Amino acid sequence: MFMWMCNGMGSSTQAASSAGNIFKDAFRGYDLFAGLTAPIFHGGTLKAERQAAVEQARAANATYQDTVLKAFGQVADLLQALVHDQQAVDAQRQALSVTSSALDLSRRSFQVGNSGVLDVLDAERIHQRALSGLVEARAQQFINSARLFVATAGGWTGVPATP
């Protein structure tokens, strides 16, 4: 019995029941040649597949960079919005302080008889608007704070630390 194996880039196993059958149809030496040269003939395909993989990696890298740049832009925008929100909250606090003083003066004026009830109600309405403005400014600040948390740690599910 004749048996021959070749392992490498191509592999082939050939068998012949006797030495006389080596050159008959049962033994095909050209199968061995095809197995060894297949990587050479597929070299263009392998090279194209490698190039496609490299291009896919470059595209993924470009997508990643674009995502990171957008994330940094979003964070920068939200940080700027928080600065603006703090300025709005400060302005609304100042407006509330002024309207609170005006309401207090209007009530005193009413108590001594210098103004009517409509003046007190008008001062109360203006004070309530200032209070509502402060609440809205604080709400916007909280919303932007939450957006910043999502932009910087969205999807993060870490294990909470135990005290």
C-alpha positions as CSV (number, residue, x, y, z in Angstrom):
1,M,0.0,0.0,0.0
2,F,1.3,3.5,-0.9
3,M,0.2,6.5,1.1
4,W,1.5,10.0,0.9
5,M,0.6,13.2,2.9
6,C,1.6,16.8,2.6
7,N,0.7,19.4,5.1
8,G,1.6,23.1,4.7
9,M,-0.2,25.8,2.8
10,G,-2.0,23.1,0.8
11,S,-2.7,19.7,2.1
12,S,-3.2,16.5,0.2
13,T,-3.6,12.9,1.1
14,Q,-3.0,10.3,-1.6
15,A,-3.3,6.6,-1.4
16,A,-2.7,3.7,-3.8
17,S,-3.3,0.1,-3.0
18,S,-0.1,-0.9,-4.6
19,A,2.9,0.6,-6.3
20,G,1.5,-0.3,-9.7
21,N,-1.5,1.8,-9.2
22,I,0.4,5.0,-8.5
23,F,0.2,6.1,-12.1
24,K,-3.4,5.0,-12.7
25,D,-6.6,7.1,-12.2
26,A,-6.7,6.3,-8.5
27,F,-3.7,8.4,-7.8
28,R,-3.8,11.9,-9.1
29,G,-0.6,13.8,-8.5
30,Y,-2.0,16.9,-10.0
31,D,-4.3,17.2,-6.9
32,L,-1.2,17.7,-4.9
33,F,0.1,20.4,-7.2
34,A,-3.3,22.2,-7.1
35,G,-3.3,22.0,-3.3
36,L,0.2,23.5,-3.1
37,T,-0.4,26.2,-5.6
38,A,-3.9,27.2,-4.5
39,P,-2.6,29.9,-2.2
40,I,-0.5,31.4,-5.0
41,F,-3.4,31.5,-7.5
42,H,-5.7,32.9,-4.8
43,G,-3.1,35.6,-4.0
44,G,-5.1,38.3,-5.7
45,T,-8.2,37.3,-3.8
46,L,-6.4,37.2,-0.5
47,K,-4.8,40.6,-1.2
48,A,-8.2,42.1,-2.1
49,E,-9.7,40.6,1.1
50,R,-6.8,42.1,3.1
51,Q,-7.3,45.5,1.5
52,A,-11.0,45.3,2.2
53,A,-10.4,44.5,5.8
54,V,-7.9,47.4,6.1
55,E,-10.4,49.8,4.5
56,Q,-13.2,48.6,6.8
57,A,-10.9,49.2,9.8
58,R,-10.1,52.7,8.5
59,A,-13.9,53.4,8.0
60,A,-14.6,52.2,11.5
61,N,-11.8,54.4,12.9
62,A,-13.2,57.4,11.0
63,T,-16.7,56.7,12.4
64,Y,-15.2,56.4,15.9
65,Q,-13.3,59.7,15.5
66,D,-16.5,61.4,14.3
67,T,-18.5,60.0,17.2
68,V,-15.8,61.2,19.7
69,L,-15.7,64.7,18.1
70,K,-19.5,65.0,18.2
71,A,-19.5,63.8,21.9
72,F,-16.9,66.4,22.8
73,G,-18.9,69.1,20.9
74,Q,-22.1,68.0,22.8
75,V,-20.3,68.2,26.1
76,A,-18.8,71.6,25.3
77,D,-22.3,72.9,24.3
78,L,-23.8,71.6,27.5
79,L,-21.1,73.1,29.6
80,Q,-21.8,76.4,27.9
81,A,-25.5,76.0,28.5
82,L,-24.9,75.4,32.2
83,V,-22.9,78.6,32.4
84,H,-25.8,80.4,30.7
85,D,-28.3,78.6,33.0
86,Q,-26.4,79.8,36.1
87,Q,-26.5,83.4,34.8
88,A,-30.3,83.0,34.2
89,V,-30.8,81.6,37.7
90,D,-28.8,84.5,39.2
91,A,-30.8,87.1,37.2
92,Q,-34.1,85.4,38.3
93,R,-33.0,85.4,41.9
94,Q,-32.1,89.1,41.7
95,A,-35.5,89.8,40.1
96,L,-37.3,87.8,42.8
97,S,-35.4,89.8,45.5
98,V,-36.5,93.1,43.8
99,T,-40.1,92.0,43.5
100,S,-40.1,90.7,47.0
101,S,-39.0,94.1,48.3
102,A,-41.6,95.8,46.0
103,L,-44.3,93.5,47.4
104,D,-43.3,94.3,51.0
105,L,-43.4,98.0,50.3
106,S,-46.8,97.7,48.6
107,R,-48.2,95.9,51.6
108,R,-46.9,98.5,54.0
109,S,-48.2,101.2,51.8
110,F,-51.6,99.5,51.9
111,Q,-51.5,99.1,55.7
112,V,-50.9,102.9,56.2
113,G,-53.6,103.8,53.6
114,N,-51.4,105.2,50.8
115,S,-52.4,102.6,48.2
116,G,-55.3,100.3,47.3
117,V,-55.7,96.6,47.2
118,L,-55.1,96.6,43.4
119,D,-51.6,97.8,43.9
120,V,-50.9,95.0,46.4
121,L,-52.4,92.4,44.0
122,D,-50.3,93.8,41.1
123,A,-47.1,93.6,43.2
124,E,-48.1,90.0,44.2
125,R,-48.7,89.0,40.6
126,I,-45.3,90.4,39.5
127,H,-43.6,88.6,42.5
128,Q,-45.3,85.3,41.5
129,R,-44.0,85.8,37.9
130,A,-40.5,86.3,39.2
131,L,-40.8,83.2,41.4
132,S,-42.1,81.2,38.4
133,G,-39.2,82.5,36.3
134,L,-36.7,81.3,38.9
135,V,-38.4,77.9,39.0
136,E,-38.2,77.6,35.2
137,A,-34.5,78.7,35.2
138,R,-33.7,76.1,37.8
139,A,-35.6,73.5,35.9
140,Q,-33.7,74.2,32.7
141,Q,-30.4,74.1,34.7
142,F,-31.4,70.6,36.1
143,I,-32.4,69.4,32.6
144,N,-29.0,70.5,31.1
145,S,-27.2,68.9,34.1
146,A,-29.0,65.6,33.3
147,R,-28.1,66.0,29.7
148,L,-24.5,66.5,30.6
149,F,-24.5,63.3,32.7
150,V,-26.0,61.4,29.8
151,A,-23.4,62.8,27.4
152,T,-20.5,62.0,29.6
153,A,-21.7,58.7,31.1
154,G,-24.7,57.5,29.1
155,G,-25.3,53.8,29.4
156,W,-22.8,53.4,32.2
157,T,-24.0,50.8,34.6
158,G,-21.2,50.5,37.2
159,V,-21.6,48.7,40.4
160,P,-22.5,51.2,43.2
161,A,-19.9,51.6,45.9
162,T,-20.8,50.3,49.3
163,P,-20.0,52.6,52.2
